[in-house]
Amino acid sequence: MAKFGEGDERWIVEDRPDGTNVHNWHWAETNCIDYSRDLLTKLLTGLPILSGEGNLYITLTKVDRVDGEAYVNVRKGKIIPGYELSVTLSWQGEAKDDNGESLLKVDGSVEIPYISDENAGEDPELRVSVKDEGPIGRRLKDGFVAKGKALICEKIRVYVESMAKGGPCREELEAKKAAPKGGAVTAAPKGGTTAAASRKEAESAVVKKESKKSEERKGFKTIKLTERFNCRAIDMYEILMDENRWKGFTQSNASISREVGGEFSIFEGSVMGTNVELQHGKLIVQKWRFGSWPDGVYSTVKLTFDEPEPGVTIVKLVQTDVPEEDRYGNETVVENTERGWRDLIFHKIRAMFGFGL
């Protein structure tokens, strides 16, 4: 092993004096928590919920807290947002009689415990409370829930779409795309190469490139993972096909059929699909999709279970036809899906059932 400061300079990436990130070798990450607080405050503060309907007047007065983390990674022009936020809001309501006289004024709050890039296509959970639990107070709370949830979720979607487009990095990225590449010099023909010959070579290269592309399904990717567990193959199969164990290690609702052709729903309905082929302890094949994917788009998940020796199981995952973007234009579908399998399923199973970390 080379000592610090030594080694082949061709493998050393040094900081350039001009700060240029050559070929985007490094990830460019931007902290977006302040941007998130500012945008959510702008979107939600002063938002009218009811303006006299049923003699009720309700307004979101302020954003009390935005906690968590938010960032945008950019590499080679690809935007990868990440965020896990909890938000607390305050609201005020007033009920009036038919003559316009005030019956009651109340204060309330809204908790949004989890806004995440992993659930970008799903409406977040909202917990609405009111300080006066009397009949009129409950009526105001019910009015808020009936009308306010949809309005708040609409504003949250604006935030989600903004992050998918780069958040605070958006203007910089658009400027880079519009700017001509500096230093581009057209080389003069060598050795008598004619312009016609150059065009012919270029056309041939394009044809070859298009031919290669046609062999792939444009806009879709394949995920492949291999994981090792200290357990029997039948144990892993049973865990992945048992809705009660799913609820245990994911801490979320799940409904799983154990029959071919049966349906499943996991992670509070964020993921759904159908069983295509089941071989007890050996194979699971499913049609599988996130609710945020474009309508009608399903990937195919194939899980194989191999037990090379007693007590050791190798799980191989191949998931084909994963869309590169969801219906909202988020370009993190493949990354989030792969991360979900690794961190939210396989690692959680190891930790919950003691199958090795």
N, C-alpha and C positions, 0 to 999 in steps of 0.2 A: 504494500500500500504506500502511495506517495505521501511524503510529509507535507504538512501545511505550507502552502506557498510554492510547492513544486508540482510537477506534472506536465503533461502535454498541453501546451497552450491552445491547441485546437479544440479541446474539450472544456475550456474555461470560458464562462460567460461573464464579461466584465461590464461594469457600468460605463456608459459612454459619457464623455464630458458634456455633450449636448443633451443628455437625458433621453435620447431616442430609444424606443423599445423596438429594436431591430426585428423585423418579421414577427412581431408580437410573440417573441420567445417566452416572455413572462406574461402571466395573467395580470391584467389591469383591473384592480378591484377598487370600487368606490363605496365608502360608507354612506348609506342612505337613510340613517335613522332620523337625522334632522330634516331631511327632505320629506320623509314620511310624516313626521309630526306636522310640518308646515302644510303639506298638501291635505292631510286628513282634517286638520283644523279649518282650513279654508273651505273644504267641501261640506263639513258638517255643522260648523258654528252658525247659528241663526236660521237653521233649516226649518221652515214651517211644516208642521205635521197635519194639523187641522186648523182651519180658519173659519170656524163658525158652523161647520157641519154638526147637526145635532146639538147646537148651542155649546159646542166644545171648542176651546182655543188652546192649541198645544204647539210649543216651539222647542227645538233643541237649542239650549242656550250656550253651551260651551263644551269643548273637549278638555276634560280634566287631565287625562294621562294617556300617553302612548308609550308603552314599554316593550322591550324586546330588542331584536336586531333586524337590520335590513341592509342589503348591499346589492351591488350590481357587478358581476364579473364580465369582462369583455376580452375575448381573444379572437384574433383574426376576424374582427367585425361581428362575431356572434355574441349576442346578449344573453347572459344567464343571470336572471334575478334570483335573489334568495331573501326571504323574510319570514319571521315568526313574531307576530305582534299581539299584544293585548291592549284593548282600548276601553277607556271609561268615559262616558258622556253624562252630562246633566241636562234635564229638561224641566220646563215649567208648563203647567196646565191650569186652565180656568174654566169652570162651568158656569153658565148663565141661565137665567130663566127666560121665558118668552118675551119679557119686557126689557131684557138686556141687563137686568140686575145681576150682580155677581153672587153666585151661590157658594163657591169655594175656589180658593187658589191653592195649588199644591206644587211641591217640588218632587222630582223623581230622578232616577239614574238608569243608565243602560250600560251593561257590561258586555263587551265582545271579547270573550276569553282567548280566541285563537283565530288569527288571520294568517294564513301560511301559503307560500308559493306551491306547496304540495297539493293544496286543495283550492287552487286558483279558480277552478270552474264551479265550485260549490259555494252557495250562500253560507256565511258564517253563522254560528249560533249567537242569538241575542237574548240577554237576560234583562228583562224590564222590571223595575221596582218603583213603588211610590211610597212616600212617607206617610200619607194618610190612607189607611186601609178601610175607611168607612164606605158607605154605598156610593157616594159621589166620587170619592177617590178611586175606587175600583172601576167606576165607569170611565173615568179619565184614563186610567191605565189600560183598560180594554180598548179604548179608542186609539191609544198610542200603538198598541200591538197590532190592531187591525190595519192601520194605515202606515204607521211609522216603520215597521220592519222592512217593507218593500222599498221605501224611500232610502233608508240607510243602506240596504244591500246594493241599491243602484249606485250610490256614491262610493261604496267599497269597490265595486267593479271598475269605476273610473280610476281608482288608485291602482288596482291590479293591472289594468291595461296600460297605465302610465309606466309602471315598473317593467312590464314586458317590452316596452319600447325603449328602455334604457334609463328611465327616471331622470336624474340630474345630468346624466351623460348624453342624453338624446341629441341636444343641439350640437355637441362636439362631434358625435358620430355622423350626423347628417352633413356637417361641414366637411368632414374627412371624405365622405362619399362623393361630395360635389367637387372637391378640389382635384385638379389634374395632378397626376403623379409627376413630381419633379425629377429632372435629370434623365428623362426618357429621351434617348437618342436613337434614331433609326440608322442602323449600320448599312454601309454601302455594300453592294454586291461584290463578292470576291470570286476570283477565278472565272470571270465572264458569266456568272450566273445571271440569267435574264429575269425581268420582272414576271414574265409569264410562267417561268419555271418555279419561281418563288410562290406565285399564287397557286400553282398546281400542288406544290408540297403542302401549303397551308390547307387547301381544300381536302387533301388526302388525310391530313391529321384530324380535321374536323369530323370527317366521315368515320374514322376509327373511333374517335371519342364518343360520337353519338351512338355508334354500334354498341360500345361497351355500356353506355348508359341505358340503352334499351333492354339490356339483359337484367337490369335491376328495376325494382318498383320505385319510381320516383316519389320522394316525399316520405318514405318509410325506412325504418332501420330495424336491425336485429340485435337483441340483447343476449349475451351468453355469459353465464356464471357457473362456476364449479365450487361447491362448498363441502367441507368435511365436518362430520358430526360424530361424537362419541356415543353412539346408540345403535339400535337395530334399525334396519330399513323400514320394518313394519311400524316402528314407533314414529318415524318422520311422516310416513304416509298417513297414519291415523291422526296426527296433530293437524296436518294440513287439510284433512277432510272432516274434522270435528268442529262444529260451530262453537261449542262451549269452550274448547281449548283456544280457539281463535279469540274469543272474547277475553279470555284470561291473559294471553301474552300481548295482545294489542290494546287492551283496555278500551275496546270499542265494540259496537254491536255487529253481529254477523249472522247470516242465515245461509247454510250450506246443505245442498242436497247431496246424497251419497249415491245417486242413481245416474246412469248415462242418460243424457237429455235433460237432466234436472238443472235447475238454476241455482246460482249462488250470489250473495251480496255481502261484501266485507267493507270494513272501515266506514261504518255508518252509511253505507250505500254509495260511497264514492267510487267503489269498484264493483262491477257486476259482470255476469256472464253465464255460460252454460257448459256443463260437462260433456265432452265429446267422446273420450275413451278413458276407462278406468281399469287398471290391473292391480289388484290388491297387493300393496307392498312393493310394487314395481314401477307403476307408470300412472301419471295423471296428465291428461290432455284437455285443455279448456279453451273455449272462446272467451276472451277477456278484454274488458275496456274500462276506462275511466269515464265518469259522467260528463267530464269536460271535453272529451274528444268529439270531433264532428259526428253528427248523427249517422248511424249505420256503420261506423268504423269499428272493427273488432280485430284485435291481435290474436295470435294463437300461442298459448303457453304450453310447453311440453316439459314436464318434470320427470326425470328418471332417477330411480333409487338403486344404487349398486352397493353391495356389502362384500368388499374384498376379503374381509376377515370378520369374525364375530365381534360385535360391539363397535365396528367402524362402518359408517355409511357415507358414501359419496353421492351428493345430490347434484345433478346437472340440470341447469335451467337453460332452455332456448326459447326465447320469445320473439316471434317474427311479426312483421307488419305493424311495428310500433310507429305511429305518426310522428313526424318531426315537430309539428305544431298542433296545439289544441284549437278549439273553435274561437278562442279569444286572441289568437295570434302569438301566444306564448311559445317560445322556441326551446323550452326546457323539458319537454315531455320525456325524451329518451333519458336524459340525465336524471330526472326526478323518479322515473320508473325504476331505473337500475338502482338508484340509491334507496328507494323504498324496499325493494327486494332484499338488499343487503342489510340495511340498518333497521328497518321496521318489521322485517319478517325473520330472516335467518339469524341475525344477531340477537333479536328478542327471544327467539326459541332457545338459543344457547343459554341465555341468561335465566330464563324462566324455568327450564327443565334440566339445567345442569349438564348440557351436552357438550361442554368444552367451549372456552372463550378464545 
